[in-house]
Amino acid sequence: MGKGEYLGEFEQIVLLAVLRLGKNAYGVTILEEIEQRTGRSVMIGAVYATLDRLEIKRYISSRVGSPTPERGGRAKRFFRVTAQGSVALERSRKILQNMWAGLNPVLEEP
């Protein structure tokens, strides 16, 4: 696996949030999903920086929706996980599963 191919923890969390949200995945909903599921406070800037990085890696793609009056005429940017992103997530899941395999007895020792 090359240097740029590994997914960091927050990248994985953002990708999983985008997957869960489906067609409703945009900055604020992604942030809310992460905060709700992880119980940790997240800065919107960190979410957008990660989304930009994932788009550069081609793990997600984005499209701009229609402007809405409740947003002052601004449009939302919606995200979706690409096939490459799904492969990267699955690869990360397998790596972590392999690292965790067999450690339960060690972790349960006093």
Backbone bond lengths (Angstrom), bond angles and torsions (degrees), N, CA, C in turn:
res aa  C-N    CA-C-N  psi(-1)  N-CA   C-N-CA  omega(-1)  CA-C   N-CA-C  phi
1 M - - - 1.440 - - 1.531 108.51 -
2 G 1.322 117.08 126.37 1.458 121.76 -179.40 1.515 112.34 -72.94
3 K 1.322 115.80 166.85 1.459 121.69 -175.07 1.530 112.74 -56.67
4 G 1.314 119.54 -46.16 1.448 122.09 -176.51 1.515 114.83 -80.58
5 E 1.325 117.69 -1.10 1.461 120.80 -175.68 1.524 113.70 -90.19
6 Y 1.311 118.72 -16.45 1.453 121.22 -178.31 1.521 109.58 -77.25
7 L 1.314 116.78 137.81 1.458 122.04 176.53 1.524 109.52 -95.79
8 G 1.316 115.99 127.84 1.456 120.61 173.53 1.521 110.02 -74.46
9 E 1.320 116.02 168.85 1.458 120.72 -177.49 1.529 111.81 -57.93
10 F 1.326 117.62 -48.16 1.460 119.21 -176.69 1.530 111.03 -69.21
11 E 1.317 117.66 -33.75 1.464 119.87 174.94 1.527 110.44 -61.35
12 Q 1.316 116.88 -42.77 1.461 120.67 177.60 1.527 110.52 -61.72
13 I 1.319 116.82 -44.41 1.458 121.44 -179.43 1.525 110.56 -61.82
14 V 1.320 117.26 -43.90 1.464 120.85 179.66 1.527 110.45 -64.69
15 L 1.322 117.65 -45.57 1.464 120.60 178.08 1.525 111.44 -59.71
16 L 1.310 117.28 -42.86 1.464 120.75 179.27 1.528 111.43 -64.78
17 A 1.332 116.84 -38.46 1.465 120.23 177.05 1.526 110.37 -63.91
18 V 1.331 117.21 -42.57 1.466 120.76 178.23 1.527 109.91 -61.48
19 L 1.323 117.40 -43.55 1.462 120.95 177.60 1.527 111.44 -59.53
20 R 1.329 116.66 -46.80 1.460 121.49 -178.13 1.525 112.21 -62.91
21 L 1.324 116.55 -38.20 1.460 120.95 -175.20 1.519 113.48 -80.31
22 G 1.316 117.31 -19.88 1.466 120.32 179.12 1.518 112.27 57.47
23 K 1.327 116.84 -128.29 1.469 122.10 -175.68 1.527 113.23 -68.89
24 N 1.321 117.26 -11.43 1.461 121.43 -178.72 1.530 112.24 -99.77
25 A 1.328 117.68 21.65 1.465 121.40 -176.31 1.528 110.96 -89.50
26 Y 1.328 115.32 101.21 1.462 121.32 171.50 1.526 106.96 -137.42
27 G 1.307 117.61 171.60 1.461 122.23 -169.87 1.511 116.70 -42.02
28 V 1.326 117.14 -56.45 1.467 120.48 -174.89 1.527 111.63 -67.76
29 T 1.330 117.89 -42.17 1.471 118.54 -179.79 1.524 111.19 -67.00
30 I 1.329 116.48 -34.04 1.467 120.47 176.83 1.525 109.56 -64.15
31 L 1.335 116.86 -46.74 1.464 121.50 178.49 1.536 110.22 -59.10
32 E 1.323 117.29 -46.76 1.469 120.69 -179.50 1.525 111.88 -62.75
33 E 1.319 116.98 -40.84 1.471 121.10 178.94 1.533 110.43 -62.51
34 I 1.320 116.00 -43.35 1.468 120.65 179.93 1.522 110.14 -64.31
35 E 1.328 117.04 -47.63 1.467 119.86 -178.83 1.523 111.59 -62.86
36 Q 1.331 116.50 -41.53 1.469 120.52 -179.23 1.526 111.27 -65.28
37 R 1.319 117.30 -43.93 1.474 120.12 -173.99 1.528 113.62 -83.32
38 T 1.333 117.73 -27.46 1.465 119.65 -178.15 1.522 113.19 -99.86
39 G 1.335 116.16 -20.49 1.454 119.64 -177.31 1.510 113.45 73.44
40 R 1.316 116.55 14.69 1.460 119.03 178.84 1.521 110.52 -116.73
41 S 1.314 115.19 148.77 1.455 121.80 179.71 1.531 108.84 -79.12
42 V 1.324 115.99 137.38 1.463 121.19 -175.99 1.521 108.73 -129.42
43 M 1.305 116.87 140.37 1.461 121.95 176.00 1.529 109.10 -85.98
44 I 1.336 116.40 136.64 1.466 120.31 -179.49 1.524 111.08 -60.18
45 G 1.321 117.28 -32.99 1.458 120.83 178.12 1.521 111.97 -62.51
46 A 1.330 116.65 -36.61 1.469 120.63 178.20 1.521 110.46 -67.83
47 V 1.335 115.81 -37.29 1.468 119.88 177.92 1.523 109.82 -63.87
48 Y 1.338 116.72 -49.59 1.469 119.74 -177.97 1.523 112.30 -65.97
49 A 1.320 117.43 -37.45 1.474 119.93 177.74 1.527 110.21 -62.93
50 T 1.331 115.93 -40.36 1.463 120.64 178.92 1.519 110.91 -69.15
51 L 1.330 117.62 -41.76 1.457 120.68 176.98 1.529 110.80 -60.11
52 D 1.325 116.78 -42.78 1.477 120.21 177.79 1.522 111.01 -61.60
53 R 1.335 116.43 -44.50 1.472 120.92 -179.96 1.526 110.81 -63.27
54 L 1.328 116.80 -41.44 1.470 120.68 179.27 1.525 111.17 -67.51
55 E 1.311 117.17 -32.64 1.467 119.92 177.91 1.529 110.21 -71.16
56 I 1.313 117.77 -38.53 1.469 121.34 175.82 1.529 110.09 -61.30
57 K 1.331 116.76 -39.28 1.469 121.62 177.80 1.531 112.21 -74.51
58 R 1.328 116.41 -8.07 1.468 124.14 -177.77 1.527 113.15 68.33
59 Y 1.325 116.29 28.66 1.456 121.41 176.76 1.527 110.94 -89.32
60 I 1.332 116.64 -18.92 1.451 122.17 172.92 1.522 108.39 -137.28
61 S 1.318 115.20 161.90 1.464 120.68 171.00 1.511 107.00 -130.20
62 S 1.319 116.33 161.81 1.460 119.49 -178.55 1.520 110.36 -134.96
63 R 1.308 113.48 159.16 1.464 121.15 173.85 1.515 107.05 -143.13
64 V 1.312 115.25 153.12 1.457 120.57 179.78 1.521 108.36 -97.71
65 G 1.330 115.61 127.87 1.460 121.16 178.64 1.515 111.17 -82.78
66 S 1.293 115.69 -173.53 1.465 121.77 178.84 1.529 110.17 -76.60
67 P 1.338 116.84 146.98 1.476 119.52 175.74 1.529 110.32 -63.07
68 T 1.328 116.38 147.30 1.460 120.68 179.81 1.527 109.81 -125.05
69 P 1.333 117.53 143.25 1.469 120.97 179.76 1.528 112.98 -60.31
70 E 1.352 117.40 -37.79 1.461 119.99 -178.69 1.522 112.93 -67.62
71 R 1.314 117.14 -13.27 1.476 121.42 176.32 1.524 110.77 -106.47
72 G 1.330 116.11 19.54 1.466 119.33 179.36 1.517 112.59 68.08
73 G 1.332 116.60 29.09 1.462 120.46 179.33 1.518 114.23 83.95
74 R 1.327 116.80 2.76 1.478 119.61 178.69 1.523 110.08 -85.87
75 A 1.305 115.61 150.22 1.465 121.66 179.76 1.530 110.50 -94.53
76 K 1.318 115.77 151.32 1.468 121.42 174.62 1.527 108.71 -87.36
77 R 1.320 115.32 148.81 1.465 121.90 174.07 1.520 106.83 -104.24
78 F 1.330 115.74 115.05 1.456 122.03 -178.02 1.522 110.46 -96.93
79 F 1.333 115.99 146.55 1.459 122.14 -176.26 1.519 110.95 -122.26
80 R 1.328 115.18 152.31 1.463 121.10 172.41 1.521 108.07 -144.43
81 V 1.322 115.40 149.99 1.471 121.53 179.03 1.529 107.79 -80.11
82 T 1.330 116.25 133.81 1.462 121.44 177.80 1.528 110.08 -86.25
83 A 1.317 115.82 173.30 1.469 120.39 175.89 1.528 109.92 -59.75
84 Q 1.332 117.26 -40.66 1.466 120.83 178.07 1.530 110.69 -62.27
85 G 1.324 116.74 -38.09 1.464 120.63 178.66 1.512 111.82 -65.89
86 S 1.327 116.37 -39.58 1.473 120.41 177.78 1.522 110.59 -63.71
87 V 1.323 116.58 -41.70 1.467 120.69 178.02 1.524 110.22 -63.33
88 A 1.321 117.11 -43.51 1.464 121.10 179.89 1.529 111.22 -63.02
89 L 1.336 116.90 -41.62 1.468 120.26 177.55 1.522 111.55 -63.09
90 E 1.306 116.28 -45.20 1.468 120.41 179.88 1.532 110.73 -62.95
91 R 1.332 116.72 -41.07 1.467 121.07 177.98 1.529 110.11 -61.93
92 S 1.320 117.62 -43.35 1.467 121.10 178.74 1.523 111.46 -64.28
93 R 1.335 116.30 -40.84 1.466 120.32 178.50 1.525 110.92 -60.90
94 K 1.324 116.54 -44.19 1.472 120.72 -179.97 1.526 111.54 -65.11
95 I 1.321 116.59 -40.25 1.468 120.34 178.49 1.524 110.09 -60.42
96 L 1.324 116.34 -47.15 1.470 119.68 -179.69 1.521 111.82 -66.04
97 Q 1.321 117.08 -40.04 1.467 119.83 177.05 1.525 110.40 -60.46
98 N 1.316 117.27 -42.16 1.467 120.89 178.91 1.522 111.37 -64.42
99 M 1.322 116.96 -38.11 1.462 120.34 179.91 1.538 111.24 -70.06
100 W 1.336 117.02 -35.26 1.455 121.30 -179.66 1.520 113.09 -79.66
101 A 1.309 117.64 -22.27 1.466 121.95 -174.89 1.528 111.33 -54.25
102 G 1.315 115.40 126.53 1.461 121.37 175.24 1.520 115.39 81.97
103 L 1.320 119.05 1.13 1.466 120.06 -177.29 1.526 114.28 -88.54
104 N 1.306 119.73 -10.04 1.466 120.52 -178.74 1.520 112.75 -55.16
105 P 1.334 119.77 -46.38 1.484 117.97 178.26 1.530 112.45 -61.78
106 V 1.307 116.97 -36.44 1.475 120.64 -179.88 1.528 109.67 -67.95
107 L 1.313 117.05 -41.90 1.459 120.53 -178.88 1.520 113.09 -70.42
108 E 1.323 116.96 -25.98 1.459 120.89 -178.49 1.532 113.32 -83.86
109 E 1.335 117.66 -10.62 1.468 120.37 179.45 1.525 109.70 -68.14
110 P 1.353 116.31 144.01 1.478 119.62 179.13 1.509 112.61 -69.66
